[in-house]
Amino acid sequence: MTSVELYPAVILTEQQAQQSFIKGDYSQAAEYYEQAIETEPEVKSHYWNLGLILLLQGQEAEAQVTWMMGMADGEAQQVEQWTVELLKILQSEAERREQLAEYTVAWAIRQHIREIAPQELNNLFHLIELAIKLETFTGDELKNFGVIELIQSESIVDFELLLQVLRGILYTTPLHPSVLEFVEATLPHIDDLNTFMRILIPAAVKVAHSMSQPKIAARFMELGLRLDPSNIEILRALGVFYIRSGNYSKGIETARLYDKLSPTLADRVSAKYLLLQGLMDIAESWQEAYKVLLEQESLLTSLVQEQLIDIEPIKVVRLFNSNYFAPYLRDDPKKNRQTQNQLAQFCQMNVEKYALEKFQQYKQRSLGKRTKLLKIGYLSHCLSNHSVGWLARWIFRHHDRDRFQIHAYFINYKQVFDPVQEWYLQNVTQAYKGGICTDEIAEQIYKDEIDVLIDLDSITLDIACEIMALKPAPVQATWLGWDASGIPAVDYFIADPYVLPESAQEYYKEKIWRLPHTYIAVDGFEVGVPTLRRDTLDIPSDAVIYLSAQRGFKRHPDTARLQMKIIKEVPNSYFLIKGLGDADAIQKFFMRVAEEEGVASDRLRFLPLDPSEATHRANLAIADVVLDTYPYNGATTTLETLWMGIPIVTKVGQQFAARNSYTMMMNAGITEGIAWNDEEYLEWGVRLGKDAALRQQISIQLRQSRQTSPLWNAKQFTREMEKAYEGMWQNHL
């Protein structure tokens, strides 16, 4: 029989082999290829295909032997050519398996491609992609595969494939130490800067906020800045990350550059906000901060007057909370609220334009679909180890589940374990673990048919404002987290008889819903083991200790000066200072004020932050008197102070932020320490320092109040809140 006569039979055998292979009958396919090799031993593709089949059967050693047999009779140049042919067959099959979503098989094939051609960069990229899909990628592969070195040595890289891999790596393992090195290696190969930034910036935001690693996020943005030094989006993100990681000087420097390069009014307003954030944490910069606030207000006035409705959505969202620092700098609610209300109206107008379809859809929700249980939704990024998270627990615990369904909508749900966040998950009817996509969160609220949506964040979080502006629920209210946002889509602001003056409705857009006693109540706090002692602080046992535990934002110089006057007037007194902010700047600030007021620096003690909330509360007990801040009072700190039975001195103002301690003290049955002006603040501070009997009386009274006062009766408070929700719903019907 001649070779010409054999040819059709070989073709038939090969076709049968392919058909069996496609069907997954590998044993039959292998037999056909073995026959083909016997008939045509010189046709190398038979060896390559047979080896592939053996590989898929798990016979890796046999596959390697088969491929080696096919190459055994070749010269070096032929072997090189045959290797290329083998790789093409393996590559083709890997791609076919990927299209079939058979990722494990594709990964195994590509691993063998890697063994044959370890420097084939595209194959390594595909291996990483497959590992990500299989959820086996750890980040170690970047080093193990030699990917970083190959990228650095290659002159041409498949840019689209590179971006796909970059996106996957940043989504899955952004904190792995090799990832920063990988991103840096990609920089010379970036052809499309905008696409690259659309991947890098959101990933850095996730690292900073969801993963609580702003230092690493800043390093990502520093890499981005190498490619585009004048990119204001990078500058903005970098400034935020610097400040969040405590690098205030770099944050301020970056914010100034962001401001200088900002091309529009909206950008400049946002830049001023970032600059204020940095300056407010450096206590020495209050005068400049106030100047920046006035500049920002001028920009805001111009922006609102222009009535622009074509601003990019992301820039609209940032505007919502750009007026955030006004109440820290002055107690002028009419002015502050006017600015905030106008700004919120402007943002609402823009949201309704760019999200018109969704806004109208949510507006048309049918009333007839509601179940017999009123659905209450709580929206927040703070349902975790955060002041709001600690305080709001009690209403969740005491809600009447026979009358209400309780839904929690987590914004930027933490990717790391948080015991408080976990507690909330276990204490709601339904929880939604949202990210930072406002459309998705709003849509979920709408689909869940929430009746009353409670915003716990207000303008502490810009994306929470956008969600509220979309109005995914028919009744919306703001509670607890901050002052009202002024957003027209928010119907109510929950307050009490004390936290807002009687005339406050004149300058609030929202209808103020006053609860009968207090706008917040707790059943208590977990208290740990103290770590502070007088002897280790070199403070005499008979000394009077004053304490101020607030972040830098709240340390207004006028109040700090009053506090120093108190220390000066009370012999043998010491002042303990603790809180977030630039520690060196805050220490320098208080030292300067002390010197100006004639207080020796050795009467000041600067404390580090405590390792936990429970330890922080235990350490409050070292204080004889707590001195509150103004124009922005303590809130959680005041509650903790009162729970620990410690006298507190507070100055009551006109704005919400200046009346928190007032309402809490009134609802604990304490009036001693409430001051209405600077003179009374000074008088109470001195009197409480000198009168140990009065301090003891207040402490006893506070401990007794745990059994009788509205502030410590969270169950009663919850019933009052539920009554408010029902009233709001009835008003809506």
NUPADREN-354492 format. One record per residue (C-alpha): residue in one letter; z, y, x. Coordinates in steps of 0.2 Angstrom, whole numbers, padded with zeros to 4 digits, always signed. Layout:
<atoms>
aZYX;...
</atoms>
This chain:
<atoms>
m+0000+0000+0000;t-0005+0017+0007;s+0005+0033+0008;v-0006+0041-0005;e-0002+0027-0017;l+0016+0029-0014;y+0016+0048-0017;p+0016+0047-0036;a+0031+0035-0036;v+0041+0046-0024;i+0038+0061-0035;l+0044+0051-0050;t+0059+0045-0041;e+0063+0063-0036;q+0061+0069-0054;q+0072+0055-0060;a+0085+0059-0047;q+0085+0078-0053;q+0086+0073-0071;s+0101+0061-0068;f+0109+0075-0057;i+0107+0088-0071;k+0115+0076-0083;g+0130+0073-0071;d+0125+0055-0068;y+0128+0057-0049;s+0129+0038-0046;q+0111+0036-0053;a+0105+0051-0045;a+0111+0045-0028;e+0102+0029-0030;y+0086+0038-0033;y+0088+0049-0018;e+0092+0034-0007;q+0076+0026-0013;a+0067+0042-0009;i+0074+0042+0008;e+0069+0024+0011;t+0051+0028+0005;e+0050+0045+0014;p+0063+0046+0028;e+0054+0061+0035;v+0057+0072+0020;k+0073+0081+0024;s+0076+0088+0007;h+0081+0070+0001;y+0095+0070+0014;w+0101+0087+0008;n+0101+0083-0010;l+0109+0066-0007;g+0123+0074+0003;l+0126+0087-0011;i+0128+0073-0024;l+0140+0064-0012;l+0150+0080-0010;l+0151+0083-0029;q+0158+0065-0030;g+0171+0069-0018;q+0164+0060-0004;e+0164+0074+0008;a+0164+0064+0024;e+0149+0054+0018;a+0140+0070+0013;q+0143+0077+0031;v+0136+0060+0038;t+0121+0061+0027;w+0116+0078+0032;m+0119+0074+0050;m+0107+0059+0048;g+0094+0070+0042;m+0095+0081+0057;a+0098+0068+0070;d+0080+0067+0076;g+0076+0086+0077;e+0075+0098+0091;a+0086+0113+0091;q+0073+0124+0083;q+0070+0111+0069;v+0089+0109+0066;e+0091+0128+0064;q+0076+0128+0051;w+0083+0112+0042;t+0101+0120+0041;v+0093+0135+0033;e+0085+0123+0020;l+0101+0114+0017;l+0110+0131+0014;k+0097+0136+0002;i+0100+0120-0008;l+0119+0122-0008;q+0117+0141-0012;s+0106+0137-0027;e+0118+0124-0034;a+0133+0135-0031;e+0124+0149-0041;r+0120+0137-0055;r+0138+0131-0056;e+0144+0149-0057;q+0132+0153-0071;l+0140+0138-0080;a+0157+0145-0076;e+0161+0129-0066;y+0170+0139-0054;t+0180+0125-0045;v+0164+0115-0041;a+0155+0131-0036;w+0170+0135-0024;a+0169+0118-0016;i+0151+0120-0013;r+0153+0137-0005;q+0167+0131+0006;h+0155+0119+0013;i+0142+0133+0016;r+0156+0142+0025;e+0159+0127+0036;i+0140+0126+0040;a+0138+0145+0041;p+0155+0153+0044;q+0148+0170+0047;e+0138+0171+0031;l+0146+0186+0023;n+0139+0185+0006;n+0145+0168+0004;l+0162+0173+0009;f+0162+0187-0004;h+0157+0174-0017;l+0171+0163-0011;i+0183+0177-0014;e+0176+0181-0031;l+0178+0162-0036;a+0196+0162-0029;i+0200+0177-0040;k+0192+0169-0055;l+0202+0153-0052;e+0218+0163-0049;t+0220+0156-0032;f+0217+0171-0022;t+0232+0177-0011;g+0224+0190+0000;d+0226+0179+0016;e+0208+0174+0014;l+0203+0191+0020;k+0210+0186+0037;n+0207+0168+0036;f+0189+0170+0032;g+0186+0183+0045;v+0179+0195+0032;i+0186+0211+0039;e+0179+0208+0056;l+0162+0203+0049;i+0161+0219+0038;q+0165+0229+0053;s+0151+0221+0064;e+0138+0220+0050;s+0125+0235+0049;i+0119+0230+0032;v+0130+0224+0018;d+0126+0220+0000;f+0134+0235-0008;e+0134+0229-0026;l+0142+0213-0021;l+0154+0222-0010;l+0160+0233-0024;q+0162+0218-0035;v+0174+0210-0022;l+0183+0226-0019;r+0186+0228-0038;g+0193+0210-0039;i+0204+0212-0024;l+0211+0228-0029;y+0215+0221-0046;t+0223+0205-0041;t+0232+0208-0024;p+0232+0227-0020;l+0249+0226-0011;h+0243+0212+0002;p+0244+0220+0019;s+0226+0215+0023;v+0219+0224+0008;l+0221+0242+0015;e+0212+0235+0031;f+0198+0228+0020;v+0196+0244+0011;e+0195+0254+0027;a+0182+0242+0034;t+0171+0245+0019;l+0170+0264+0021;p+0154+0264+0032;h+0145+0254+0019;i+0148+0265+0004;d+0132+0271-0003;d+0138+0277-0020;l+0153+0287-0018;n+0156+0290-0036;t+0156+0271-0040;f+0167+0268-0026;m+0180+0281-0032;r+0179+0274-0050;i+0186+0258-0042;l+0198+0265-0029;i+0207+0279-0039;p+0212+0268-0054;a+0218+0254-0043;a+0229+0267-0033;v+0236+0273-0049;k+0241+0256-0054;v+0249+0253-0037;a+0259+0269-0038;h+0265+0268-0056;s+0264+0250-0063;m+0269+0242-0046;s+0280+0257-0041;q+0272+0258-0023;p+0267+0276-0022;k+0267+0276-0003;i+0254+0262-0002;a+0244+0271-0016;a+0244+0286-0005;r+0237+0276+0009;f+0222+0271-0002;m+0219+0289-0007;e+0219+0294+0012;l+0205+0282+0015;g+0196+0290+0000;l+0198+0307+0007;r+0190+0302+0023;l+0174+0300+0013;d+0175+0315+0003;p+0188+0328+0009;s+0185+0340-0005;n+0186+0328-0019;i+0199+0336-0031;e+0202+0319-0040;i+0207+0311-0024;l+0218+0327-0019;r+0226+0327-0036;a+0231+0308-0035;l+0236+0310-0017;g+0247+0324-0021;v+0255+0314-0035;f+0258+0299-0024;y+0265+0309-0010;i+0278+0318-0021;r+0283+0301-0030;s+0286+0293-0013;g+0297+0308-0007;n+0285+0316+0005;y+0287+0333-0003;s+0279+0343+0011;k+0263+0334+0011;g+0263+0333-0008;i+0264+0352-0009;e+0251+0355+0005;t+0239+0343-0005;a+0243+0352-0021;r+0239+0369-0013;l+0222+0362-0007;y+0219+0355-0024;d+0222+0372-0032;k+0211+0381-0019;l+0196+0369-0022;s+0198+0368-0041;p+0182+0374-0049;t+0188+0376-0067;l+0202+0384-0077;a+0208+0366-0083;d+0208+0360-0065;r+0218+0375-0059;v+0231+0373-0073;s+0233+0355-0067;a+0234+0360-0049;k+0248+0372-0053;y+0257+0358-0062;l+0257+0347-0047;l+0262+0361-0036;l+0277+0365-0047;q+0282+0347-0046;g+0283+0347-0028;l+0291+0364-0027;m+0304+0360-0040;d+0310+0345-0029;i+0313+0357-0015;a+0328+0367-0020;e+0324+0381-0007;s+0307+0385-0017;w+0313+0391-0034;q+0307+0409-0032;e+0290+0403-0027;a+0290+0390-0041;y+0294+0404-0054;k+0279+0414-0047;v+0268+0398-0049;l+0274+0396-0067;l+0269+0414-0071;e+0252+0411-0063;q+0250+0395-0073;e+0254+0403-0089;s+0241+0416-0086;l+0228+0403-0083;l+0234+0394-0099;t+0232+0409-0109;s+0214+0412-0103;l+0210+0393-0106;v+0216+0394-0124;q+0208+0410-0128;e+0191+0403-0122;q+0193+0389-0135;l+0182+0377-0124;i+0178+0360-0132;d+0168+0352-0119;i+0181+0348-0106;e+0181+0331-0099;p+0193+0319-0108;i+0203+0315-0093;k+0206+0334-0089;v+0211+0337-0107;v+0224+0323-0106;r+0231+0331-0090;l+0233+0348-0099;f+0245+0341-0112;n+0260+0341-0100;s+0255+0355-0089;n+0268+0366-0096;y+0282+0354-0092;f+0292+0364-0080;a+0295+0380-0090;p+0312+0374-0097;y+0318+0370-0080;l+0315+0388-0074;r+0320+0398-0089;d+0329+0396-0106;d+0317+0405-0117;p+0312+0393-0131;k+0302+0406-0141;k+0291+0409-0126;n+0290+0391-0119;r+0287+0384-0137;q+0273+0397-0140;t+0264+0392-0124;q+0267+0373-0127;n+0261+0374-0146;q+0245+0384-0141;l+0241+0372-0127;a+0244+0357-0138;q+0233+0364-0152;f+0220+0367-0139;c+0221+0349-0133;q+0222+0342-0150;m+0205+0351-0154;n+0197+0343-0139;v+0203+0326-0143;e+0197+0327-0161;k+0180+0332-0154;y+0178+0318-0140;a+0186+0305-0151;l+0180+0310-0168;e+0175+0293-0174;k+0192+0285-0170;f+0202+0300-0177;q+0192+0299-0193;q+0194+0280-0194;y+0213+0281-0192;k+0214+0295-0204;q+0206+0284-0218;r+0220+0271-0217;s+0223+0263-0234;l+0241+0265-0241;g+0239+0249-0251;k+0240+0237-0236;r+0258+0240-0232;t+0270+0225-0233;k+0287+0227-0241;l+0295+0230-0224;l+0292+0247-0216;k+0284+0245-0199;i+0291+0256-0186;g+0283+0257-0169;y+0291+0264-0153;l+0279+0271-0140;s+0285+0274-0122;h+0282+0271-0104;c+0301+0271-0102;l+0307+0255-0111;s+0313+0249-0094;n+0326+0253-0081;h+0325+0272-0085;s+0336+0284-0094;v+0327+0282-0110;g+0327+0264-0109;w+0346+0263-0107;l+0349+0274-0121;a+0336+0268-0134;r+0343+0250-0133;w+0356+0252-0146;i+0344+0257-0160;f+0334+0241-0156;r+0349+0231-0157;h+0356+0238-0173;h+0339+0239-0183;d+0340+0230-0200;r+0327+0217-0198;d+0327+0213-0217;r+0321+0231-0221;f+0311+0235-0205;q+0298+0227-0193;i+0301+0234-0176;h+0286+0235-0164;a+0286+0241-0146;y+0271+0248-0137;f+0274+0248-0118;i+0263+0261-0109;n+0260+0256-0091;y+0269+0239-0093;k+0278+0235-0077;q+0270+0221-0067;v+0286+0218-0058;f+0302+0210-0066;d+0313+0223-0074;p+0328+0216-0084;v+0328+0231-0096;q+0310+0229-0100;e+0313+0210-0103;w+0327+0214-0115;y+0316+0225-0125;l+0303+0211-0126;q+0316+0199-0133;n+0322+0212-0146;v+0307+0217-0156;t+0297+0210-0170;q+0281+0212-0159;a+0278+0219-0142;y+0262+0226-0135;k+0261+0226-0116;g+0249+0241-0114;g+0242+0248-0098;i+0235+0266-0096;c+0220+0264-0108;t+0225+0275-0123;d+0211+0269-0133;e+0217+0251-0132;i+0235+0256-0136;a+0230+0267-0151;e+0219+0254-0158;q+0233+0241-0157;i+0245+0253-0166;y+0231+0255-0180;k+0228+0237-0181;d+0246+0233-0183;e+0247+0245-0197;i+0262+0254-0191;d+0269+0266-0204;v+0280+0277-0194;l+0277+0279-0175;i+0290+0286-0164;d+0285+0294-0148;l+0299+0293-0135;d+0290+0301-0121;s+0283+0318-0127;i+0275+0328-0113;t+0284+0318-0099;l+0268+0307-0100;d+0251+0314-0103;i+0243+0298-0110;a+0257+0296-0123;c+0252+0313-0129;e+0233+0308-0131;i+0239+0293-0141;m+0249+0303-0153;a+0235+0316-0154;l+0223+0302-0160;k+0236+0299-0174;p+0235+0280-0176;a+0249+0280-0188;p+0251+0290-0204;v+0268+0297-0200;q+0273+0302-0182;a+0288+0309-0174;t+0295+0313-0157;w+0313+0307-0152;l+0324+0306-0137;g+0314+0307-0122;w+0311+0326-0121;d+0308+0342-0131;a+0294+0341-0144;s+0276+0341-0138;g+0269+0353-0151;i+0254+0342-0155;p+0248+0345-0172;a+0246+0327-0176;v+0265+0324-0174;d+0274+0327-0190;y+0292+0328-0185;f+0304+0331-0171;i+0321+0322-0173;a+0336+0333-0169;d+0354+0336-0175;p+0365+0351-0180;y+0369+0356-0162;v+0354+0352-0150;l+0343+0365-0158;p+0349+0382-0165;e+0348+0385-0184;s+0333+0397-0181;a+0323+0384-0171;q+0310+0380-0185;e+0303+0397-0182;y+0295+0392-0166;y+0292+0373-0168;k+0276+0366-0175;e+0284+0350-0180;k+0295+0349-0195;i+0313+0347-0187;w+0322+0332-0195;r+0340+0335-0192;l+0351+0319-0192;p+0369+0322-0199;h+0379+0321-0183;t+0369+0317-0167;y+0351+0313-0162;i+0357+0300-0150;a+0372+0287-0150;v+0376+0272-0139;d+0389+0259-0140;g+0394+0261-0122;f+0387+0258-0104;e+0388+0244-0092;v+0400+0249-0077;g+0399+0241-0060;v+0411+0241-0045;p+0413+0258-0037;t+0407+0260-0019;l+0414+0278-0016;r+0432+0281-0010;r+0441+0297-0005;d+0446+0291+0012;t+0428+0286+0017;l+0422+0303+0011;d+0436+0311+0021;i+0443+0319+0006;p+0462+0321+0003;s+0470+0310-0010;d+0477+0326-0019;a+0461+0336-0018;v+0451+0341-0034;i+0433+0333-0034;y+0419+0342-0043;l+0403+0332-0045;s+0385+0336-0049;a+0373+0322-0050;q+0356+0328-0055;r+0338+0328-0048;g+0331+0343-0039;f+0321+0349-0054;k+0338+0354-0062;r+0346+0363-0048;h+0343+0381-0053;p+0350+0393-0040;d+0359+0404-0052;t+0369+0389-0058;a+0372+0382-0040;r+0379+0399-0036;l+0391+0398-0051;q+0396+0381-0045;m+0400+0388-0028;k+0411+0401-0035;i+0421+0388-0044;i+0424+0378-0028;k+0429+0394-0020;e+0442+0398-0033;v+0450+0381-0034;p+0460+0377-0018;n+0459+0360-0010;s+0443+0357-0020;y+0427+0348-0014;f+0410+0347-0021;l+0400+0331-0022;i+0381+0333-0024;k+0369+0318-0028;g+0352+0316-0035;l+0333+0314-0033;g+0324+0326-0023;d+0321+0332-0005;a+0338+0327+0002;d+0336+0338+0017;a+0330+0353+0007;i+0344+0351-0006;q+0357+0350+0007;k+0350+0366+0016;f+0350+0375-0001;f+0368+0371-0005;m+0374+0375+0012;r+0365+0392+0011;v+0373+0396-0006;a+0390+0390+0000;e+0389+0402+0015;e+0384+0416+0004;e+0398+0413-0008;g+0411+0411+0006;v+0413+0392+0004;a+0416+0382+0020;s+0402+0369+0022;d+0415+0355+0025;r+0420+0356+0007;l+0403+0349+0002;r+0398+0331+0002;f+0380+0325+0000;l+0379+0307-0007;p+0365+0295-0007;l+0358+0287-0022;d+0367+0272-0029;p+0359+0255-0028;s+0360+0252-0047;e+0364+0261-0063;a+0380+0251-0065;t+0386+0257-0048;h+0382+0275-0052;r+0392+0275-0067;a+0407+0267-0058;n+0406+0280-0044;l+0407+0294-0057;a+0425+0290-0058;i+0429+0298-0041;a+0426+0315-0050;d+0439+0325-0058;v+0427+0337-0066;v+0408+0336-0068;l+0398+0352-0067;d+0383+0352-0078;t+0366+0360-0074;y+0357+0375-0083;p+0345+0379-0090;y+0341+0361-0091;n+0357+0351-0094;g+0360+0333-0090;a+0357+0320-0104;t+0360+0302-0099;t+0372+0309-0085;t+0382+0318-0098;l+0384+0303-0109;e+0389+0292-0094;t+0402+0306-0089;l+0409+0306-0106;w+0410+0287-0108;m+0419+0287-0091;g+0432+0299-0098;i+0428+0313-0086;p+0429+0332-0091;i+0413+0341-0090;v+0408+0360-0089;t+0392+0364-0097;k+0383+0381-0102;v+0375+0381-0119;g+0358+0389-0120;q+0345+0391-0134;q+0332+0378-0129;f+0334+0359-0132;a+0336+0356-0114;a+0350+0368-0113;r+0360+0360-0127;n+0360+0342-0124;s+0377+0342-0116;y+0384+0353-0130;t+0379+0341-0144;m+0385+0326-0135;m+0402+0334-0132;m+0404+0340-0150;n+0400+0322-0156;a+0413+0315-0144;g+0426+0328-0151;i+0427+0338-0136;t+0426+0357-0135;e+0435+0360-0118;g+0422+0364-0105;i+0409+0371-0117;a+0403+0388-0111;w+0392+0401-0119;n+0389+0412-0104;d+0391+0412-0085;e+0409+0420-0086;e+0415+0405-0097;y+0406+0392-0086;l+0416+0399-0071;e+0432+0400-0081;w+0431+0383-0088;g+0426+0376-0070;v+0441+0384-0062;r+0453+0380-0076;l+0449+0362-0077;g+0450+0361-0058;k+0468+0369-0058;d+0475+0361-0074;a+0478+0342-0070;a+0487+0340-0087;l+0472+0347-0096;r+0460+0335-0087;q+0472+0321-0092;q+0472+0326-0110;i+0453+0327-0111;s+0451+0310-0102;i+0463+0302-0115;q+0454+0310-0129;l+0437+0304-0123;r+0444+0286-0121;q+0451+0287-0139;s+0434+0294-0145;r+0426+0278-0141;q+0433+0271-0157;t+0430+0285-0169;s+0416+0297-0163;p+0398+0297-0169;l+0392+0298-0151;w+0399+0280-0148;n+0394+0273-0165;a+0376+0267-0163;k+0376+0256-0178;q+0380+0271-0189;f+0367+0281-0180;t+0354+0268-0183;r+0357+0268-0201;e+0355+0287-0201;m+0338+0285-0191;e+0332+0272-0203;k+0336+0283-0218;a+0326+0297-0209;y+0311+0285-0207;e+0312+0280-0225;g+0313+0299-0230;m+0298+0303-0219;w+0288+0289-0227;q+0292+0295-0244;n+0286+0312-0240;h+0270+0305-0234;l+0267+0295-0250;
</atoms>
